[in-house]
Amino acid sequence: MDKKDYNDLIYVCSLIEYIARETKNHRGDIVESLGVEGIERQLKDAEVNHCLSFEQVSFEIIEQYGIKNGDYDTISSCRYSVPAYVDIGKLYAIVIKDVSKGKDIAKTVKKVFSSFVSDAISGFNSDMYYQNPSYIEESYLAGELLS
């Protein structure tokens, strides 16, 4: 994966995180709404969308894919500083890049965001999002949080 593709992946992962926060949905619900084709489109459009605000792009995606508001609010109940959506996007991008080995990126985005590690990362009252990305990757591959 070259630098441009990796930056596009960070952007799309950050966008998914942003949309999930805005709509109060699980991150898996967002990627399910987008589907693999929608994720591929966002990866393709990322280079242009970088120039636009997250608010504008997310509004367009929410409208286009009919994403409804949910009740999965990980922000208002957080007792600590909430990590920036871009920081969480970078974390996902590292894990996805390593898990995918550069192949089937959109499918891997969907799988990782739909997995148990996604809700664990979103639990901002825990320390999961501060964990080493290799720990998250190994936990994902094992199918459980490793001790």
Protein Blocks (a to p, Z undefined) as FASTA:
>chain_A
ZZklmmmmmmmmmmmmmmmmmnopafklmmmmnommlmmmmmmmmmmmmmpcfklmmmmm
mmmnopacdfbdfklmpcbdcddfklmmmmmmmmmmmmnnopaklmmmmmmmmmmklmmm
mmmmbmklmpcfklmmmmmmnopacZZ
